[in-house]
Amino acid sequence: MYSKKGREQQTTEIRSNSNESKDISENVDQISAGGVVYRQCDDNKVRVALIRDQNTHNWILPKGRIEDGESLEDTSIREVKEETGLKSIKLVDKIGKTNYWFRTKSKDKFTKEVHFFLYEDETDEGEIHVEADHFDQGQWFTKEEAIKKIGFIAQRKILHKAFKIIEDGTS
């Protein structure tokens, strides 16, 4: 997918008559969904799950493509569970979306839109077991650690929004 960190560029076009939702942008080659999973730990710190791409070694949020017949929310929960191995997660809220583009190996411009949802780990016992074909690590990080580790600016913004929702809900 991405070959270099920092290749993301924001797009701003908005679709007015989408079948899925008015939140989906025009001129997008691929729509995906993913999530931020958090847990309240025994040390009273909130931690979020990040996974590391085995090719780029960038820490990222779990996400993936919509399959036929799926809603954004269905895709998000499926992808989060598949990529992290976490099974007991509860939907909290929709966080927002990112739009970016990158160049494919054939130098074509490819635009992607990813919708992110916030989930709470219900068991606080689940370890992250990443999909071995795509990822080499999964780990829980505090807010400060996650913000530093996340590989892409757009996902860093999603993390900031997620922590705002978490902090507003737990205060």
N, C-alpha and C positions, 0 to 999 in steps of 0.2 A: 504494500500500500504506500506508505510514506517512505521516501528514501532519505530525507534529511529533516532534522528538527528545524522548526521555524519557517517551513514552506507554506504555512496556512495563510490565507488572505480572506478577509471578511467579504461577504456579499450581502446585498441589502434588498433585493427584489422580493416582493410579497405577492403571492397568488391570491386572487380574490374569490375564486370559485372552485376550490379543491373539494374532491369527494371526501378525503380523509378529515380535513380541518382547514380552517382559514389560516392556521399557523404554518402551513407548508409553503415554501417559496417556489417560485417559478424557475425554470432553467436549471434545475438540479438534476444531475446524472444519477444520484443515488440518495435514498432516504434511509436513515438508520435510526435506531433508538438504543438507549443504554441507561445506566443509572449510577448513582452514588449510594453505596450502602454504608450505614454507620452503626456503631454500637456504643453504648455507654459502658465504660470499663470500670472495674472495681476501684481503680485509683481516681475515680470521678472525672476522667478525661474521656472525651468523645474521640473515637478513632474511625477512620474511613478505610475501605478496602480499595487498594490499587493493584493493578496487574502490570507485569513488565513484558513488553513485546520482545520475543526472543531474537528477532532480526535487528531491530533498531536499538534495543535496550532502553527505550523510553518507557517510563512509568505512565500508565494511561488508565482511564476509566473503562469499565467493561461496556461494550456496545457492539451492535451488529446490524445487518440488513434485515429489512422487513421481508417476511415470507408471504406468499399469496394468502389472502384472507385474514391476515393479522392486523390488528390495530397497533398504533404506536405503543400503547401500554403493554399489550400482549408481547410485542417484540422485545421491549425493554426488559420485562421480567424474565422471559426465556433466555435472552442473551446474558443477563447478569448471572442467572443460575448456572448456565452452561459454562461461562468463562471463569467463574469464581468457585464453583462447586458448592456454594451456599444454597441451602434448600428452604430454610425458614426465614423468609424475608417478608416484611409487610410494607405495602405502598403507603407513603406518607403524603406526597405532593408531587406535582410536576414542577421541575426546576426551571426549564427553559430549553433553548436550542442554540446550536452553533451552526454556522455556515462557513465553509472554507473550500479552498480549491488547491489542487496540486497537479503536477505534471506526471503523466504515466510514463512507463518505460519508452513508449513510442512518441513521447513529447507532446501528447495531446493534453489539453486542459480538462480536468475532471473535477466537477463540483459535487460537494457532498453536504448534506444537512443531517445533523444528529440531534434528536430530541432526548432530553435527559429527565429522569424521574428520580425522586428521593425514596430510599427504602431504609427501614430499620431492621437490623438483624435481631430476630425475636428470641433466639436461644442464647446469644452471647457466648456460645461454646463452639460455633462452627469455625473450623480452620479453612483457609483459602486453599483450594486444590484447583490450580489452573489447568486449562486445556493444554496438554503437552505439545500439540501440533503447532500452537501459535505463541504460547507464553512460557517463560522459564521461571517466573516467580510471582507470588501473590503475597501481600503483606498488609497488615493494619497499620495506619499512620495517624498520628495526632494532626490537628489542623496545621500547625507550623511545619511539620515534617512533610505532609502531603502537598502543601503549597510549594515547597521547595523541590519536591521530587517530580511533580507532574510534568510531563514532557512538552505539553503544548499550551500556549497562552489561552486559547479558547476554552480548553478544559479547566485551566486554572480559574477562569472567570466563573465557570459552572460550579467549581468547588467553593468559591467565595459565596455564591448564591445559596448553595446547599447549607453551608455553615450558618448563614444568616437565618435560614428557615429553622435549622436545628436549635440555634441559640434563642430565637424568638419563641420557640415552642417549649423550651425547657426552663425558661426563666420565670 
